[in-house]
Amino acid sequence: MPRLTVLGSLNMDISVTVPRLPAAGETVLGSSAVIAPGGKGANQAVAAARLGAAVRMTGCTGDDSFGAMARSALDADGVDITGVRVIAGTASGLALITIDSSGENIITVAAGANGQVGDAEIAAALSAGGDVLVLSAEIPREALAAALADARAIGLICLLNLAPAPAEPAALLAGGVDWLVVNESEAGAVLGRAVAGLSEAVSAAHDLCGLGARHAVVTAGSRGAAVAGPSVSEAVPAFSVASVDSVGAGDAFVAALGVALAAGLPAAEAVRAASAAGATATTRRGTQDGLPRASDILAATGVTWPVAAD
């Protein structure tokens, strides 16, 4: 069984579906709010567990009811939460999500307890003994930098999802990272130029390797994904699915890639499997509720998940 450790955020999501995304200063009436567990780190942990990995989550929540709900949701999917620290007197992270009728979204995040992730969580993540350490950027930049450096020192494979892109993102890559995953806007933030479309994603992936990523993946939404590395340079076409909600699709992609890599799949095959998982997530409403299992991926894309999973 592949073993993943996730160092990242745990949030509570408040989601509202609207006919269209509002312009600045505009009010758009939508559906009733849906409150459910989320956060990039927690989403990635749940997705990896559903796809056949043994997963340990490290991060922080507050001692409020939202934090209890976030931890309970992870536990229900079999994720080890002994590395999650509960901080007294602190609010848990919160995400406000607006989704339009085509599944596109805008997200605003209040970090809450995620902003206190530090040495204790890094130590817990590195002591877990997993095959791959998955990092995302809803925790302090300093924690990301320290975790990357400490993981390099012990030879632990890292998959860094720079979402959202922090300040001076390129500097985080300078020491080297095994796998970097970004979308077009995040790639643009790292490279200092616009990145749009699959052909530009291919070029961006190569340039990100030049900044310190051994392998770089740039996702381009419904157009596909690009991967570059020592023995791979490929554009992976997207799967055609009926998308209803893109929230969580990127987290499903990252988690699936981590599981596939931990299971020993070659780079291009791992990215194709991750693309199938990400596409499947868009066919299901909700964030963690919509994260797919192997049977969901097969039904939506025709792809047989290459790792043993329930």
FENWO-V489363 format. One record per pair of residues at least 24 apart in sequence whose ideal C-beta (glycine too) atoms are under 10 Angstrom apart, sorted by the first residue. I is the first residue (numbers start at 1). J is the second residue. D is the distance in Angstrom with one decimal. If there is no record, write none. Layout:
i = [I,I]
j = [J,J]
d = [D,D]
//
This chain:
i = [1,1,1,1,1,1,1,1,1,1,1,2,2,2,2,2,2,2,2,2,2,2,2,2,2,2,2,2,2,2,2,3,3,3,3,3,3,3,3,3,3,3,3,4,4,4,4,4,4,4,4,4,4,4,4,4,4,4,4,4,4,4,4,4,4,4,4,5,5,5,5,5,5,5,5,5,5,5,5,5,5,5,5,5,5,5,5,5,5,5,5,5,6,6,6,6,6,6,6,6,6,6,6,6,6,6,6,6,6,6,6,6,6,6,6,6,6,6,6,6,6,6,6,7,7,7,7,7,7,7,7,7,7,7,7,7,7,7,7,7,7,7,7,7,7,7,7,7,8,8,8,8,8,8,8,8,8,8,8,8,8,8,8,8,8,8,8,8,8,8,8,8,8,8,9,9,9,9,9,9,9,9,9,9,9,9,9,9,9,9,9,9,9,9,9,9,9,9,9,10,10,10,10,10,10,10,10,10,10,10,10,10,10,10,10,10,10,10,10,10,10,10,10,10,10,10,10,10,10,10,11,11,11,11,11,11,11,11,11,11,11,11,11,11,11,11,11,11,11,11,11,11,11,11,11,11,11,12,12,12,12,12,12,12,12,12,12,12,12,12,12,12,12,12,12,12,12,12,13,13,13,13,13,13,13,13,13,13,13,13,13,13,13,13,13,13,13,14,14,14,14,14,14,14,14,15,15,15,15,15,15,15,15,15,15,15,15,16,16,16,16,17,17,17,17,17,17,17,17,17,17,18,18,18,18,18,18,19,19,20,20,20,20,20,21,21,21,21,21,21,21,21,22,22,22,28,28,30,30,30,31,33,33,34,34,34,34,34,34,35,35,35,36,36,36,36,36,36,36,36,36,37,37,37,37,37,37,37,37,37,37,37,37,37,37,38,38,38,38,38,38,38,38,38,38,38,38,38,38,39,39,39,39,39,39,39,39,39,39,39,39,39,39,39,40,40,40,40,40,40,40,40,40,40,40,40,40,40,40,40,40,40,40,41,41,41,41,41,41,41,41,41,41,41,41,41,42,42,42,42,42,42,42,42,42,42,42,42,42,42,43,43,43,43,43,43,43,43,43,43,43,43,43,43,44,44,44,44,44,44,44,44,44,44,44,44,44,44,44,44,44,45,45,45,45,45,45,45,45,45,45,45,45,45,46,46,46,46,46,46,46,46,46,46,46,46,46,46,47,47,47,47,47,47,47,47,47,47,47,47,47,47,47,47,47,47,48,48,48,48,48,48,48,48,48,48,48,48,48,48,48,48,48,49,49,49,49,49,49,49,49,49,49,49,49,50,50,50,50,50,50,50,50,50,50,50,50,50,50,50,50,50,51,51,51,51,51,51,51,51,51,51,51,51,51,51,51,51,51,51,51,51,51,51,52,52,52,52,52,52,52,52,52,52,52,52,52,53,53,53,53,53,53,53,53,53,53,53,53,53,53,53,54,54,54,54,54,54,54,55,55,55,55,55,55,55,55,55,56,56,56,56,56,56,56,56,56,56,56,56,57,57,57,57,57,57,57,57,57,58,58,58,58,58,58,58,58,58,58,58,58,58,58,58,58,58,59,59,59,59,59,59,59,59,59,59,59,59,59,59,59,60,60,60,60,60,60,60,60,60,60,60,60,60,60,60,60,60,60,61,61,61,61,61,61,61,61,61,61,62,62,62,62,62,62,62,62,62,62,62,62,62,63,63,63,63,63,63,63,64,64,64,64,64,64,65,66,66,66,66,66,66,67,67,67,67,67,68,70,70,73,73,74,76,77,77,78,80,82,82,83,83,83,83,83,83,83,84,84,84,85,85,85,85,85,85,85,86,87,87,87,87,90,90,90,93,93,95,95,95,97,97,97,97,98,99,99,99,99,99,100,100,101,102,102,102,102,103,103,103,103,103,103,103,103,103,103,103,104,104,104,104,104,105,105,105,105,105,107,107,109,109,111,111,111,114,114,114,114,115,115,115,116,116,117,117,117,117,118,118,118,118,119,119,119,119,121,122,122,122,122,122,122,123,123,125,125,125,126,126,126,126,126,128,129,130,130,130,130,131,131,131,131,131,131,131,131,132,132,132,132,132,132,132,132,132,132,132,132,132,133,133,133,133,133,133,134,134,134,134,134,134,134,134,134,134,134,134,134,134,135,135,135,135,135,135,135,136,136,136,136,136,136,136,136,136,137,137,137,137,137,137,137,137,137,137,138,138,138,139,140,141,141,141,141,141,141,142,144,144,144,145,145,145,145,148,148,148,148,148,148,148,148,149,149,151,151,152,152,152,157,157,157,157,158,158,159,159,159,159,159,159,159,159,160,160,160,161,161,161,161,161,161,161,161,161,162,162,162,162,162,162,163,163,163,163,164,165,165,169,170,170,170,171,171,172,172,172,173,173,173,173,173,173,173,173,174,174,175,176,176,176,176,177,177,177,177,177,177,177,178,178,178,178,178,179,179,179,179,179,179,179,179,179,179,179,179,179,179,180,180,180,180,180,180,180,180,180,180,180,180,181,181,181,181,181,181,181,181,181,181,181,181,181,181,181,182,182,182,182,182,182,182,183,183,183,183,183,183,183,183,184,184,184,184,184,184,186,186,186,187,187,187,187,187,187,188,190,190,191,195,195,196,196,197,197,197,197,198,198,198,198,198,198,198,198,199,199,199,200,201,201,201,201,201,201,202,202,202,202,202,202,203,204,205,205,205,205,205,206,209,215,215,215,215,215,217,217,217,217,217,217,217,217,219,219,219,219,219,219,219,219,221,221,221,221,221,222,222,222,224,224,224,224,225,225,225,225,225,225,225,226,227,227,227,227,227,227,227,227,228,229,229,229,230,231,231,231,232,232,232,232,232,232,233,233,234,234,234,234,235,236,236,236,236,236,236,236,236,237,237,238,238,238,238,238,239,239,239,239,239,239,239,239,239,239,239,239,239,239,240,240,240,241,241,241,241,241,241,241,241,241,242,242,242,243,243,243,243,243,244,244,244,244,244,245,245,245,245,245,245,245,245,245,246,246,246,246,247,247,247,247,247,247,247,248,248,248,248,248,248,248,248,248,248,248,248,249,249,249,249,249,249,249,249,249,249,249,249,250,250,251,251,251,251,251,251,252,252,252,252,252,252,252,252,252,252,252,252,252,252,253,253,253,253,254,255,255,256,256,256,256,256,256,256,256,259,259,259,259,260,260,260,262,263,263,263,264,264,265,265,269,270,272,272,272,273,273,273,273,273,273,273,275,275,276,276,276,276,276,276,276,277,277,277,279,280]
j = [52,53,54,55,131,259,262,263,307,308,309,48,51,52,53,54,55,130,131,132,258,259,260,261,262,263,264,265,307,308,309,48,53,54,55,56,128,129,130,131,132,259,262,44,45,47,48,49,51,53,54,55,56,57,79,128,130,131,132,133,134,159,255,258,259,261,262,45,48,53,54,55,56,57,58,80,83,124,125,126,127,128,129,130,131,132,133,134,135,151,156,258,40,41,42,43,44,45,46,47,48,49,53,55,56,57,58,59,74,79,83,125,128,130,132,133,134,135,136,159,254,255,258,41,44,45,56,57,58,59,83,117,121,122,124,125,126,128,133,134,135,136,139,143,144,147,151,158,39,40,41,42,43,44,45,57,58,59,114,117,121,125,134,135,136,137,138,139,143,144,161,163,251,254,38,39,40,41,42,43,44,59,60,61,70,92,93,95,109,111,112,113,114,115,117,136,137,138,139,37,38,39,40,41,42,43,45,57,58,59,60,61,62,66,67,69,70,71,73,74,81,84,92,93,112,113,114,117,138,139,36,37,38,39,40,41,42,43,59,61,66,67,70,92,93,94,95,97,107,109,110,111,112,113,114,138,287,36,37,38,39,42,61,62,64,65,66,67,69,70,73,91,92,93,94,95,110,112,37,38,39,42,43,66,70,93,94,95,96,97,107,109,247,248,286,287,288,38,66,94,95,96,97,98,108,95,96,97,98,99,105,107,245,247,285,286,287,96,97,98,99,97,98,99,100,101,103,105,244,245,285,98,99,100,101,105,106,100,101,98,100,101,102,104,98,99,100,101,102,104,105,106,98,100,106,98,100,98,99,100,99,96,97,97,99,285,286,287,289,66,69,94,69,70,73,97,286,287,288,289,290,66,67,69,70,71,72,73,74,76,92,286,287,288,289,70,73,93,94,95,97,107,109,247,248,251,286,287,288,70,74,92,93,94,95,109,112,114,136,138,139,251,287,288,93,95,109,114,134,135,136,137,138,139,161,163,164,248,250,251,254,255,287,74,84,93,114,117,134,135,136,137,138,139,161,251,70,71,73,74,77,79,81,84,93,136,138,251,287,288,136,247,248,249,250,251,252,254,255,281,287,288,290,291,134,135,136,159,161,248,250,251,252,253,254,255,256,257,258,259,291,73,74,77,78,79,80,81,84,134,251,255,288,291,73,74,76,77,78,79,248,251,252,255,287,288,289,291,77,248,251,252,253,254,255,256,258,259,277,278,281,288,290,291,292,293,77,79,132,134,251,252,254,255,256,257,258,259,262,277,291,307,309,74,76,77,78,79,80,255,259,291,293,309,310,77,78,79,252,255,256,259,277,288,291,292,293,294,296,305,309,310,252,255,256,258,259,260,263,273,274,277,291,292,293,294,296,297,305,306,307,308,309,310,256,259,260,262,263,293,294,305,306,307,308,309,310,78,79,130,131,132,134,255,256,258,259,260,262,263,307,309,78,79,80,128,130,131,262,79,80,81,128,130,134,255,258,259,80,81,82,83,84,124,125,127,128,129,130,133,81,82,83,84,121,124,125,128,134,82,83,84,85,117,120,121,122,123,124,125,126,127,128,133,139,147,83,84,85,93,113,114,116,117,121,124,125,136,138,139,143,84,85,86,87,90,92,93,111,112,113,114,115,116,117,118,120,121,139,85,86,87,90,91,92,93,112,113,114,86,87,88,89,90,91,92,93,94,112,113,114,116,87,88,89,90,91,92,113,89,90,91,92,112,113,92,91,92,93,94,112,113,91,92,93,112,113,92,113,288,288,289,288,288,288,291,310,128,124,128,120,121,123,124,125,127,128,113,121,124,113,116,117,118,120,121,124,113,112,113,115,116,114,115,116,138,139,138,247,287,245,247,248,287,247,244,245,246,247,285,245,246,244,243,244,245,246,222,242,243,244,245,246,247,249,282,283,285,221,243,245,246,247,245,246,247,248,249,164,247,138,164,138,139,140,138,139,140,143,139,140,143,140,143,142,143,144,147,142,143,146,147,143,146,147,150,147,146,147,148,149,150,151,147,150,150,151,156,150,151,153,154,156,156,156,156,157,258,262,156,157,258,259,261,262,263,264,156,157,158,159,178,179,257,258,259,260,261,262,263,157,158,159,160,178,258,158,159,160,161,179,181,251,254,255,257,258,259,261,262,159,160,161,162,172,177,254,160,161,162,163,164,181,250,251,254,161,162,163,164,165,166,169,172,182,186,163,164,166,166,166,166,167,168,169,171,172,166,169,172,177,171,172,174,175,172,173,174,175,176,177,178,212,175,176,177,178,176,177,178,214,258,261,262,214,258,215,217,254,255,257,258,261,262,213,216,254,186,217,250,251,253,254,255,257,258,186,187,189,190,208,213,219,250,251,254,189,189,190,211,208,211,212,211,212,211,212,213,208,209,210,211,212,213,214,216,211,212,212,211,212,213,214,208,211,212,213,214,215,216,213,214,215,229,261,213,214,215,216,217,227,229,254,257,258,261,267,270,271,205,208,209,211,212,213,214,215,216,217,218,228,213,215,216,217,218,219,225,227,250,253,254,257,258,271,274,208,213,216,217,218,219,250,217,218,219,220,221,225,250,253,218,219,220,221,223,226,218,219,250,216,217,218,219,220,226,218,216,218,218,220,226,220,223,221,223,224,226,223,224,225,226,235,236,237,238,223,226,235,226,225,226,227,228,235,236,226,227,228,233,234,235,228,228,229,232,233,234,235,233,233,257,261,267,270,271,253,254,257,267,270,271,274,275,249,250,253,254,271,274,275,278,246,249,250,278,282,246,279,282,271,272,275,279,253,257,271,272,274,275,278,271,257,267,268,270,271,272,274,275,267,267,268,271,267,266,267,268,266,267,268,269,270,271,267,268,267,268,271,272,271,268,269,271,272,273,274,275,276,272,275,275,276,278,279,301,272,275,276,277,278,279,280,282,283,297,300,301,302,303,279,300,301,276,278,279,280,281,282,283,300,301,282,283,300,279,281,282,283,284,282,283,284,285,290,281,282,283,284,285,286,287,289,290,278,281,282,290,281,282,285,286,287,288,290,278,281,282,284,285,286,287,288,289,290,291,292,277,278,279,280,281,282,283,284,287,290,291,292,278,281,277,278,281,287,288,291,276,277,278,279,280,281,282,284,287,290,291,292,296,297,277,278,279,281,278,281,291,280,281,291,292,297,305,306,307,305,306,307,309,305,306,307,307,306,307,308,306,307,306,307,306,306,301,303,306,297,301,303,304,305,306,307,301,303,300,301,302,303,304,305,306,301,303,305,303,305]
d = [6.7,6.7,5.1,10.0,9.5,9.7,9.0,8.8,8.7,7.6,9.4,8.0,8.8,6.8,4.5,7.2,9.1,8.4,5.7,7.5,8.0,5.2,8.2,8.2,3.4,4.7,8.5,9.9,6.4,9.3,9.9,9.7,6.6,4.8,7.8,8.0,7.8,7.1,4.0,4.9,7.8,9.8,6.5,8.4,7.7,10.0,4.9,8.5,9.7,4.7,7.4,5.0,7.6,9.6,9.7,9.0,5.4,6.9,5.3,7.8,5.9,8.7,7.8,5.3,6.6,9.4,6.0,9.0,9.8,10.0,9.7,7.5,4.9,8.0,6.6,9.0,7.8,8.5,5.1,8.1,9.1,4.3,8.2,4.1,8.8,7.6,5.1,7.1,9.5,9.7,8.6,9.6,9.1,5.2,7.9,9.3,5.3,4.3,9.4,9.6,7.1,9.7,9.8,6.4,7.3,5.2,6.9,7.8,9.6,8.2,9.1,8.0,9.6,9.1,9.4,7.9,4.7,8.0,7.9,9.6,9.4,8.1,8.3,6.8,10.0,9.9,9.5,8.4,4.9,6.7,8.4,7.4,6.2,7.0,8.3,4.3,8.9,9.4,6.5,7.2,5.3,8.1,7.2,7.7,8.4,5.8,9.4,9.5,7.0,5.5,2.1,7.3,8.7,6.5,7.8,8.0,8.0,5.7,8.1,8.1,9.4,9.5,7.2,6.5,4.2,8.2,6.3,6.0,9.8,9.5,8.2,10.0,9.4,9.8,8.6,3.9,5.4,4.5,6.9,8.9,9.6,6.1,8.6,9.5,9.6,9.8,5.6,8.9,7.9,7.6,9.1,9.0,4.3,9.4,7.9,6.8,8.7,3.5,5.8,7.5,8.2,4.4,9.3,6.2,4.4,9.3,8.9,7.5,10.0,5.2,7.3,5.1,9.6,9.1,7.3,9.7,4.4,7.4,9.1,7.7,9.2,6.9,6.8,6.2,9.1,7.7,7.0,9.8,9.1,10.0,9.9,7.5,4.8,3.4,8.1,8.8,7.1,8.9,9.9,9.0,8.1,9.9,7.1,7.0,3.8,6.0,4.7,9.9,9.9,6.7,8.4,8.8,7.7,9.5,7.2,7.5,9.2,7.5,6.3,6.7,8.1,9.8,9.2,9.9,9.0,8.9,3.9,8.2,6.5,6.3,9.8,9.6,6.0,7.2,5.6,7.3,9.9,9.0,7.0,3.6,7.9,9.9,9.2,9.9,9.8,9.6,8.0,4.7,8.1,5.6,8.6,9.5,7.8,9.1,8.8,5.4,8.4,9.2,9.9,7.0,7.1,5.5,6.8,9.8,10.0,8.4,8.3,4.3,7.7,6.3,8.4,9.3,8.7,7.0,9.0,7.8,7.4,8.3,7.3,5.6,7.2,9.3,8.0,4.9,7.6,7.5,9.5,9.4,9.5,8.2,8.4,5.8,7.1,5.8,7.8,9.9,9.9,6.9,5.7,9.8,5.2,7.0,8.8,9.3,6.2,8.4,4.9,9.7,9.5,6.6,7.8,5.8,7.3,9.4,8.4,8.1,9.0,7.2,8.4,9.2,9.1,9.3,9.5,8.9,9.7,8.6,7.2,9.2,9.1,8.4,8.4,9.8,8.4,9.7,8.0,9.8,6.2,6.2,6.4,6.5,9.8,8.4,9.9,5.8,4.7,8.7,8.0,4.0,7.7,9.6,9.8,10.0,7.6,5.4,9.1,8.0,9.1,8.6,9.3,5.6,7.9,9.3,9.4,8.0,7.5,8.7,9.3,4.5,6.3,6.9,9.9,8.8,5.7,9.4,7.1,8.4,9.8,7.2,8.8,6.5,9.7,9.0,8.9,9.2,9.9,9.3,9.0,9.5,9.6,9.8,4.1,7.7,5.1,9.1,6.9,6.4,8.9,9.2,8.0,5.6,8.0,9.9,10.0,9.8,9.7,9.6,8.1,9.0,7.9,8.4,5.5,9.8,6.8,7.4,9.3,8.7,6.1,9.0,7.3,6.0,9.8,8.2,9.6,9.0,9.2,9.9,9.8,8.7,9.2,7.2,8.9,9.1,5.5,9.9,8.8,3.7,7.6,8.8,7.5,9.4,6.0,5.9,9.6,6.6,5.6,9.5,6.6,9.3,7.5,9.5,9.3,4.9,8.2,9.4,5.4,4.3,9.4,9.8,7.4,10.0,9.1,9.8,6.1,7.9,9.9,4.8,9.0,8.8,9.8,8.1,9.3,7.5,9.5,9.9,7.1,6.5,8.9,4.9,9.2,6.5,9.3,8.5,9.4,7.9,9.2,5.1,9.6,5.5,9.1,7.9,6.0,4.8,8.8,7.9,3.5,6.7,9.1,8.4,7.2,9.5,7.8,8.2,9.7,4.4,7.6,9.4,9.4,8.3,9.2,7.5,9.6,9.4,8.8,4.2,7.6,9.6,6.0,5.2,8.7,10.0,9.3,9.9,10.0,8.3,9.9,4.8,5.2,5.2,9.4,8.6,9.2,9.2,9.8,9.1,9.5,6.5,8.8,9.9,9.1,8.4,9.6,9.5,9.4,9.5,6.0,6.9,4.8,8.0,8.7,9.9,7.0,7.9,8.7,6.7,5.7,9.2,4.9,8.4,9.6,8.9,9.8,6.8,8.8,7.8,7.1,6.5,10.0,8.2,6.4,9.8,6.3,9.8,5.2,9.5,10.0,6.3,9.8,9.7,7.9,9.1,7.1,7.4,9.4,4.4,5.4,3.2,7.4,9.7,9.5,8.7,8.6,8.8,9.9,8.0,9.7,7.5,4.6,9.7,6.5,8.3,7.6,8.3,8.2,9.1,7.7,9.8,7.8,9.3,9.5,4.8,6.7,9.8,9.5,8.2,9.0,8.6,9.3,8.9,4.1,8.1,7.4,5.7,9.4,8.2,7.8,9.6,4.6,8.9,6.7,10.0,5.5,8.8,6.1,5.7,9.9,9.6,9.2,9.6,9.9,8.9,3.6,6.7,8.3,8.1,8.8,4.7,8.0,9.0,4.7,4.4,9.2,9.5,7.4,9.4,9.8,9.4,7.5,5.7,7.6,9.0,8.2,6.7,9.6,5.8,6.0,9.3,9.0,9.9,9.1,6.9,9.8,7.0,4.9,7.6,5.6,7.9,8.5,8.5,9.8,8.5,4.2,6.1,8.2,5.3,5.3,8.7,8.8,6.7,8.3,7.8,5.8,7.3,8.3,9.2,4.6,7.6,8.0,5.2,8.3,7.3,5.9,8.1,7.8,4.3,4.8,4.1,8.2,9.9,6.0,4.6,9.7,9.5,6.7,5.0,7.0,7.1,9.2,8.5,8.8,9.5,8.1,6.0,5.6,8.9,9.0,8.6,7.5,4.2,8.2,7.1,8.4,9.6,8.4,4.0,8.8,8.7,6.9,8.7,9.7,9.5,6.1,9.5,8.9,9.7,8.1,8.8,9.3,8.0,7.9,9.3,9.0,6.8,9.2,3.9,6.6,8.6,6.9,9.8,8.5,8.7,8.2,8.1,8.3,9.4,6.1,6.5,8.1,8.2,9.1,5.0,9.9,5.9,9.8,8.8,6.9,7.2,9.5,8.8,9.1,8.6,9.6,5.8,9.7,7.7,9.8,9.0,5.9,7.8,6.3,8.7,9.9,9.8,8.9,7.2,8.6,9.6,8.6,9.7,9.4,4.5,5.3,5.0,4.6,8.1,8.7,6.0,9.2,9.1,9.2,9.0,9.4,6.2,9.5,7.8,6.0,5.2,9.7,9.8,8.9,7.4,6.3,7.9,6.9,8.1,8.4,5.6,5.4,8.2,9.6,7.6,6.2,9.6,8.1,9.3,9.4,4.9,9.1,9.2,7.7,5.6,8.1,10.0,8.3,7.4,9.9,9.8,8.4,5.7,4.8,9.8,9.6,6.2,9.0,9.7,8.5,8.8,8.3,9.1,5.6,6.5,9.2,6.7,6.8,9.5,9.1,7.8,8.9,9.5,7.5,8.6,6.8,8.7,9.3,8.0,3.9,8.3,9.0,7.9,4.9,7.5,5.7,8.4,8.3,9.1,4.9,8.2,9.7,5.9,4.6,9.7,6.9,5.0,7.2,9.0,9.2,8.8,7.9,4.9,8.2,7.1,9.2,9.4,9.9,6.6,7.2,8.9,4.8,9.5,9.9,9.6,7.1,5.0,6.8,8.9,9.6,8.7,9.7,7.9,4.3,8.0,6.0,9.1,9.1,9.4,7.9,7.2,6.9,5.3,5.7,5.8,6.9,5.3,8.2,8.7,9.8,8.7,7.9,7.2,9.5,9.5,8.5,4.3,6.4,7.9,8.7,9.0,7.3,9.7,9.8,6.1,9.9,8.0,6.0,9.7,8.2,6.7,8.8,9.9,6.5,8.2,6.1,9.7,9.9,6.2,9.7,8.9,8.8,6.3,8.2,8.9,9.6,9.1,7.2,7.9,9.7,9.9,9.1,9.3,6.9,9.3,6.6,5.0,7.0,9.2,8.0,10.0,9.5,8.7,9.4,7.6,8.1,8.9,4.7,9.4,9.1,9.2,5.3,8.7,8.0,6.8,9.6,9.8,9.8,6.4,8.6,8.2,8.5,3.8,6.4,9.3,8.9,5.4,8.1,9.3,9.3,9.4,8.3,10.0,7.2,9.4,9.5,4.7,3.6,5.6,10.0,9.0,7.2,5.2,6.6,9.8,5.0,7.8,6.7,9.7,9.6,6.4,5.4,7.0,8.8,9.1,8.0,5.2,6.6,9.5,8.6,7.3,7.2,4.8,7.8,7.1,9.4,8.5,9.4,7.2,8.2,6.9,8.8,9.2,9.9,8.8,5.8,8.4,8.7,8.4,3.9,8.5,7.1,4.7,7.0,8.9,9.9,9.4,9.2,8.0,4.7,8.1,7.1,8.8,9.5,8.2,7.2,5.4,6.6,9.2,9.3,8.5,7.4,9.3,7.7,7.5,5.9,7.4,9.5,9.7,7.1,4.9,7.5,7.4,9.2,6.5,9.4,6.7,7.5,5.7,7.5,9.2,9.9,8.4,9.0,9.6,8.3,9.6,4.8,8.9,9.3,9.3,9.7,9.4,9.8,9.8,8.4,9.7,8.1,9.4,9.8,6.3,9.7,9.9,4.6,5.2,8.0,6.4,5.3,8.9,8.1,8.6,9.4,8.5,7.6,8.7,7.1,3.9,9.4,9.6,7.4,9.9,4.2,8.7,7.2,7.2,8.0,5.3,9.0,8.7,8.4,9.5,7.8,9.2,9.2,6.9,9.4,9.8,9.0,6.0,9.5,9.1,8.4,9.0,7.1,8.9,9.3,6.0,7.9,9.6,8.9,6.7,6.3,9.2,9.3,8.9,8.1,7.3,7.8,8.6,9.4,9.3,9.3,9.0,8.5,8.5,9.6,9.8,6.8,9.7,7.6,9.5,5.9,8.7,7.6,5.5,8.2,8.7,9.5,5.9,6.3,8.5,4.6,9.2,9.5,9.9,9.1,5.6,9.2,10.0,8.9,8.3,7.1,9.2,7.8,4.4,5.3,9.8,9.8,8.4,9.8,9.2,8.2,5.0,7.6,9.1,9.9,7.0,9.7,5.2,5.4,9.9,8.7,5.4,9.8,9.0,8.1,6.5,9.7,8.7,6.4,9.9,9.2,6.3,5.7,9.7,8.5,4.0,7.9,9.5,9.8,9.3,7.5,4.5,8.3,7.5,8.1,9.9,8.6,9.3,9.8,4.8,6.9,9.5,6.2,5.1,5.3,6.6,8.4,5.8,8.5,8.0,9.3,3.9,6.4,9.8,6.9,6.3,7.4,5.8,8.8,8.2,6.4,8.3,6.9,4.7,7.0,8.4,9.8,6.2,9.1,8.0,5.1,9.7,8.5,8.8,8.8,7.9,5.2,10.0,7.6,9.0,5.3,8.5,8.6,9.8,7.6,4.2,7.1,8.8,5.6,6.0,9.7,8.6,4.7,7.4,8.5,4.3,4.8,9.5,9.6,9.7,8.4,9.3,9.8,6.7,8.6,9.7,8.6,7.8,7.9,8.9,7.3,9.6,4.7,5.0,8.7,7.2,3.9,8.7,9.6,9.8,8.2,5.5,6.4,10.0,9.4,6.2,3.5,8.7,7.9,8.5,9.7,7.8,9.2,9.2,9.7,8.6,8.4,8.2,10.0,8.9,8.9,9.3,5.6,8.4,8.9,6.6,6.6,8.5,7.1,4.7,8.6,9.8,9.5,6.1,8.1,7.2,8.6,9.9,7.6,9.4,8.3,9.9,6.9,9.4,6.8,5.7,8.1,8.5,8.7,7.8,4.5,8.5,4.0,9.3,7.8,9.8,8.7,8.6,7.8,9.0,9.7]
//
